[in-house]
Amino acid sequence: LEIAFATAKENDVYLFEAIRNIHDPNFARLRQVVGQVGSVQNVLLHCCQYSSKYDAFLQGEIKNSFNPTFSGGALVDLGVYPIFAAVCLFGAPKQITYVAKKLNNGIDGAGTLILQYDNFNCTILCSKISDTYLQNEIQGSHGSIQFDAVYNLSPMTVVDRISGVKRSVETISCENNMIYEAQALADIIEHKDHVRYQELMGLSVEVLRITETARGQAGILFACDE
């Protein structure tokens, strides 16, 4: 990745990682309300979607997203959404632990990633072989923030710990929130916003550090690792 960024710079072009959720206006709202629930105590984020390609896998047909030749697996395909959210909200973790449910070809069909910070843990669930109906939750000393999918963050609710009162956070509903990502990247190019560009590069490097560390712990090897 660092070589790719350097190559882009040498050729006077931009290289972006397309990750839609952190550019969504609802993510900006989430960052604002995190400060309203006191000190963070515990975090649960997830991205679990049963893949239609898993049925083919069970029949012996290996599609790209389940193929180590194409760097498939739950962590790098779906886990990056909650990982990006965690790093954007809380920074780089102090310690990383990944426990994977590996399939018979060596990739992870599902897994649990724990990001350890100074005063709390962030647990990330990812799966391509099961669904979840849990809400994502950021638990604070004064209350909790709950929201549905980590890739669109709407609807969003703040729950007061003492009174139990639930307050809806104003969010934007968009049929395809990739439009915000496209606009954000276009703005960086148009305005030559090198500060923001450096921030995004740093995020990509940190998220890759996390996934590479996690894969190493689980013994998940892709063809590109050879």
Contacts in CASP RR format, 6 or more apart in sequence:
PFRMAT RR
TARGET T0000
AUTHOR 0000-0000-0000
METHOD contacts of the structure
MODEL  1
LEIAFATAKENDVYLFEAIRNIHDPNFARLRQVVGQVGSVQNVLLHCCQY
SSKYDAFLQGEIKNSFNPTFSGGALVDLGVYPIFAAVCLFGAPKQITYVA
KKLNNGIDGAGTLILQYDNFNCTILCSKISDTYLQNEIQGSHGSIQFDAV
YNLSPMTVVDRISGVKRSVETISCENNMIYEAQALADIIEHKDHVRYQEL
MGLSVEVLRITETARGQAGILFACDE
1 204 0 8 1.000
1 205 0 8 1.000
1 208 0 8 1.000
2 205 0 8 1.000
4 15 0 8 1.000
5 15 0 8 1.000
5 201 0 8 1.000
7 15 0 8 1.000
8 14 0 8 1.000
8 15 0 8 1.000
14 185 0 8 1.000
14 188 0 8 1.000
14 189 0 8 1.000
14 197 0 8 1.000
15 201 0 8 1.000
16 185 0 8 1.000
16 188 0 8 1.000
16 200 0 8 1.000
17 200 0 8 1.000
17 203 0 8 1.000
17 204 0 8 1.000
18 178 0 8 1.000
18 181 0 8 1.000
19 80 0 8 1.000
19 81 0 8 1.000
19 84 0 8 1.000
19 181 0 8 1.000
19 204 0 8 1.000
20 151 0 8 1.000
20 177 0 8 1.000
20 178 0 8 1.000
20 180 0 8 1.000
20 181 0 8 1.000
21 27 0 8 1.000
21 81 0 8 1.000
21 84 0 8 1.000
21 85 0 8 1.000
21 150 0 8 1.000
21 151 0 8 1.000
21 152 0 8 1.000
21 153 0 8 1.000
21 177 0 8 1.000
22 84 0 8 1.000
22 85 0 8 1.000
22 88 0 8 1.000
22 203 0 8 1.000
23 180 0 8 1.000
23 181 0 8 1.000
23 183 0 8 1.000
23 184 0 8 1.000
23 185 0 8 1.000
24 152 0 8 1.000
24 153 0 8 1.000
24 172 0 8 1.000
24 174 0 8 1.000
24 177 0 8 1.000
24 180 0 8 1.000
24 181 0 8 1.000
25 171 0 8 1.000
25 172 0 8 1.000
25 180 0 8 1.000
26 152 0 8 1.000
26 153 0 8 1.000
26 154 0 8 1.000
26 156 0 8 1.000
26 171 0 8 1.000
26 172 0 8 1.000
26 177 0 8 1.000
27 85 0 8 1.000
27 88 0 8 1.000
27 153 0 8 1.000
29 153 0 8 1.000
29 156 0 8 1.000
29 169 0 8 1.000
29 170 0 8 1.000
29 171 0 8 1.000
30 89 0 8 1.000
30 145 0 8 1.000
30 147 0 8 1.000
30 153 0 8 1.000
30 156 0 8 1.000
31 88 0 8 1.000
31 89 0 8 1.000
33 145 0 8 1.000
33 156 0 8 1.000
33 158 0 8 1.000
33 169 0 8 1.000
34 40 0 8 1.000
34 89 0 8 1.000
34 138 0 8 1.000
34 145 0 8 1.000
36 142 0 8 1.000
36 158 0 8 1.000
37 138 0 8 1.000
37 139 0 8 1.000
37 140 0 8 1.000
37 141 0 8 1.000
37 142 0 8 1.000
37 143 0 8 1.000
37 144 0 8 1.000
37 145 0 8 1.000
37 158 0 8 1.000
37 161 0 8 1.000
38 140 0 8 1.000
38 141 0 8 1.000
38 142 0 8 1.000
38 143 0 8 1.000
39 119 0 8 1.000
39 140 0 8 1.000
39 141 0 8 1.000
40 90 0 8 1.000
40 117 0 8 1.000
40 119 0 8 1.000
40 120 0 8 1.000
40 138 0 8 1.000
40 139 0 8 1.000
40 140 0 8 1.000
41 119 0 8 1.000
41 120 0 8 1.000
41 139 0 8 1.000
41 140 0 8 1.000
41 141 0 8 1.000
42 120 0 8 1.000
42 121 0 8 1.000
42 123 0 8 1.000
42 139 0 8 1.000
42 140 0 8 1.000
43 86 0 8 1.000
43 90 0 8 1.000
43 120 0 8 1.000
43 121 0 8 1.000
43 122 0 8 1.000
43 123 0 8 1.000
43 137 0 8 1.000
43 138 0 8 1.000
43 139 0 8 1.000
44 122 0 8 1.000
44 123 0 8 1.000
44 125 0 8 1.000
44 134 0 8 1.000
44 136 0 8 1.000
44 137 0 8 1.000
44 139 0 8 1.000
45 82 0 8 1.000
45 85 0 8 1.000
45 86 0 8 1.000
45 122 0 8 1.000
45 123 0 8 1.000
45 124 0 8 1.000
45 125 0 8 1.000
45 136 0 8 1.000
45 150 0 8 1.000
46 82 0 8 1.000
46 124 0 8 1.000
46 125 0 8 1.000
46 126 0 8 1.000
46 132 0 8 1.000
46 134 0 8 1.000
46 136 0 8 1.000
46 150 0 8 1.000
47 78 0 8 1.000
47 79 0 8 1.000
47 81 0 8 1.000
47 82 0 8 1.000
47 125 0 8 1.000
47 126 0 8 1.000
47 149 0 8 1.000
47 150 0 8 1.000
47 151 0 8 1.000
48 78 0 8 1.000
48 110 0 8 1.000
48 125 0 8 1.000
48 126 0 8 1.000
48 127 0 8 1.000
48 130 0 8 1.000
48 131 0 8 1.000
48 132 0 8 1.000
49 78 0 8 1.000
49 127 0 8 1.000
49 128 0 8 1.000
49 131 0 8 1.000
50 127 0 8 1.000
50 128 0 8 1.000
50 129 0 8 1.000
50 130 0 8 1.000
50 131 0 8 1.000
51 65 0 8 1.000
51 66 0 8 1.000
51 128 0 8 1.000
51 129 0 8 1.000
53 63 0 8 1.000
53 65 0 8 1.000
53 66 0 8 1.000
53 128 0 8 1.000
54 66 0 8 1.000
54 128 0 8 1.000
54 129 0 8 1.000
56 62 0 8 1.000
56 63 0 8 1.000
57 63 0 8 1.000
57 66 0 8 1.000
57 103 0 8 1.000
62 105 0 8 1.000
64 70 0 8 1.000
64 72 0 8 1.000
65 72 0 8 1.000
65 73 0 8 1.000
65 77 0 8 1.000
65 128 0 8 1.000
66 72 0 8 1.000
66 73 0 8 1.000
66 103 0 8 1.000
66 105 0 8 1.000
66 107 0 8 1.000
66 109 0 8 1.000
66 128 0 8 1.000
67 105 0 8 1.000
67 107 0 8 1.000
68 105 0 8 1.000
68 106 0 8 1.000
68 107 0 8 1.000
68 220 0 8 1.000
68 221 0 8 1.000
68 222 0 8 1.000
68 223 0 8 1.000
69 222 0 8 1.000
69 223 0 8 1.000
70 223 0 8 1.000
71 222 0 8 1.000
71 223 0 8 1.000
71 224 0 8 1.000
72 107 0 8 1.000
72 222 0 8 1.000
73 107 0 8 1.000
73 108 0 8 1.000
73 109 0 8 1.000
73 128 0 8 1.000
73 220 0 8 1.000
74 100 0 8 1.000
74 108 0 8 1.000
74 109 0 8 1.000
74 110 0 8 1.000
74 111 0 8 1.000
74 126 0 8 1.000
74 127 0 8 1.000
74 128 0 8 1.000
74 129 0 8 1.000
75 98 0 8 1.000
75 100 0 8 1.000
75 108 0 8 1.000
75 111 0 8 1.000
75 113 0 8 1.000
75 126 0 8 1.000
75 211 0 8 1.000
75 214 0 8 1.000
75 215 0 8 1.000
75 220 0 8 1.000
76 211 0 8 1.000
76 215 0 8 1.000
77 128 0 8 1.000
78 126 0 8 1.000
78 127 0 8 1.000
78 128 0 8 1.000
79 113 0 8 1.000
79 124 0 8 1.000
79 126 0 8 1.000
79 211 0 8 1.000
80 207 0 8 1.000
80 211 0 8 1.000
81 150 0 8 1.000
81 151 0 8 1.000
82 124 0 8 1.000
82 126 0 8 1.000
82 136 0 8 1.000
82 150 0 8 1.000
83 113 0 8 1.000
83 115 0 8 1.000
83 124 0 8 1.000
83 207 0 8 1.000
83 210 0 8 1.000
83 211 0 8 1.000
84 203 0 8 1.000
84 207 0 8 1.000
85 150 0 8 1.000
86 93 0 8 1.000
86 115 0 8 1.000
86 122 0 8 1.000
86 124 0 8 1.000
87 93 0 8 1.000
87 203 0 8 1.000
87 206 0 8 1.000
87 207 0 8 1.000
87 210 0 8 1.000
88 203 0 8 1.000
89 138 0 8 1.000
90 115 0 8 1.000
90 117 0 8 1.000
90 122 0 8 1.000
91 117 0 8 1.000
91 206 0 8 1.000
92 206 0 8 1.000
92 209 0 8 1.000
93 115 0 8 1.000
93 116 0 8 1.000
93 117 0 8 1.000
93 122 0 8 1.000
93 210 0 8 1.000
94 116 0 8 1.000
94 117 0 8 1.000
94 118 0 8 1.000
95 115 0 8 1.000
95 116 0 8 1.000
96 113 0 8 1.000
96 114 0 8 1.000
96 115 0 8 1.000
96 116 0 8 1.000
96 210 0 8 1.000
96 213 0 8 1.000
96 214 0 8 1.000
96 217 0 8 1.000
97 113 0 8 1.000
97 114 0 8 1.000
97 116 0 8 1.000
97 214 0 8 1.000
97 217 0 8 1.000
98 111 0 8 1.000
98 112 0 8 1.000
98 113 0 8 1.000
98 114 0 8 1.000
98 213 0 8 1.000
98 214 0 8 1.000
98 215 0 8 1.000
98 217 0 8 1.000
98 218 0 8 1.000
99 111 0 8 1.000
99 112 0 8 1.000
99 218 0 8 1.000
100 108 0 8 1.000
100 109 0 8 1.000
100 110 0 8 1.000
100 111 0 8 1.000
100 214 0 8 1.000
100 218 0 8 1.000
100 219 0 8 1.000
100 220 0 8 1.000
101 108 0 8 1.000
101 109 0 8 1.000
101 110 0 8 1.000
101 111 0 8 1.000
101 127 0 8 1.000
101 129 0 8 1.000
102 108 0 8 1.000
102 109 0 8 1.000
102 218 0 8 1.000
102 220 0 8 1.000
103 109 0 8 1.000
103 129 0 8 1.000
106 220 0 8 1.000
106 221 0 8 1.000
107 220 0 8 1.000
108 218 0 8 1.000
108 220 0 8 1.000
109 127 0 8 1.000
109 128 0 8 1.000
109 129 0 8 1.000
110 125 0 8 1.000
110 126 0 8 1.000
110 127 0 8 1.000
110 128 0 8 1.000
110 129 0 8 1.000
110 130 0 8 1.000
111 125 0 8 1.000
111 126 0 8 1.000
111 127 0 8 1.000
112 123 0 8 1.000
112 124 0 8 1.000
112 125 0 8 1.000
113 123 0 8 1.000
113 124 0 8 1.000
113 125 0 8 1.000
113 126 0 8 1.000
113 210 0 8 1.000
113 214 0 8 1.000
114 121 0 8 1.000
114 122 0 8 1.000
114 123 0 8 1.000
114 124 0 8 1.000
115 121 0 8 1.000
115 122 0 8 1.000
115 123 0 8 1.000
115 124 0 8 1.000
115 210 0 8 1.000
125 132 0 8 1.000
125 134 0 8 1.000
135 146 0 8 1.000
135 147 0 8 1.000
135 148 0 8 1.000
136 146 0 8 1.000
136 147 0 8 1.000
136 148 0 8 1.000
136 149 0 8 1.000
136 150 0 8 1.000
137 144 0 8 1.000
137 145 0 8 1.000
137 146 0 8 1.000
138 144 0 8 1.000
138 145 0 8 1.000
140 161 0 8 1.000
141 161 0 8 1.000
142 160 0 8 1.000
142 161 0 8 1.000
142 162 0 8 1.000
143 158 0 8 1.000
143 159 0 8 1.000
143 160 0 8 1.000
143 161 0 8 1.000
144 158 0 8 1.000
144 159 0 8 1.000
144 161 0 8 1.000
145 156 0 8 1.000
145 157 0 8 1.000
145 158 0 8 1.000
145 159 0 8 1.000
145 169 0 8 1.000
146 156 0 8 1.000
146 157 0 8 1.000
146 158 0 8 1.000
146 159 0 8 1.000
147 153 0 8 1.000
147 154 0 8 1.000
147 155 0 8 1.000
147 156 0 8 1.000
147 157 0 8 1.000
148 154 0 8 1.000
148 155 0 8 1.000
151 177 0 8 1.000
152 174 0 8 1.000
152 177 0 8 1.000
153 171 0 8 1.000
154 171 0 8 1.000
154 172 0 8 1.000
154 173 0 8 1.000
155 168 0 8 1.000
155 169 0 8 1.000
155 171 0 8 1.000
156 168 0 8 1.000
156 169 0 8 1.000
156 171 0 8 1.000
157 166 0 8 1.000
157 167 0 8 1.000
157 168 0 8 1.000
157 169 0 8 1.000
158 166 0 8 1.000
158 167 0 8 1.000
158 169 0 8 1.000
159 165 0 8 1.000
159 166 0 8 1.000
159 167 0 8 1.000
160 166 0 8 1.000
160 167 0 8 1.000
174 180 0 8 1.000
187 193 0 8 1.000
188 196 0 8 1.000
188 197 0 8 1.000
188 200 0 8 1.000
215 221 0 8 1.000
215 222 0 8 1.000
END
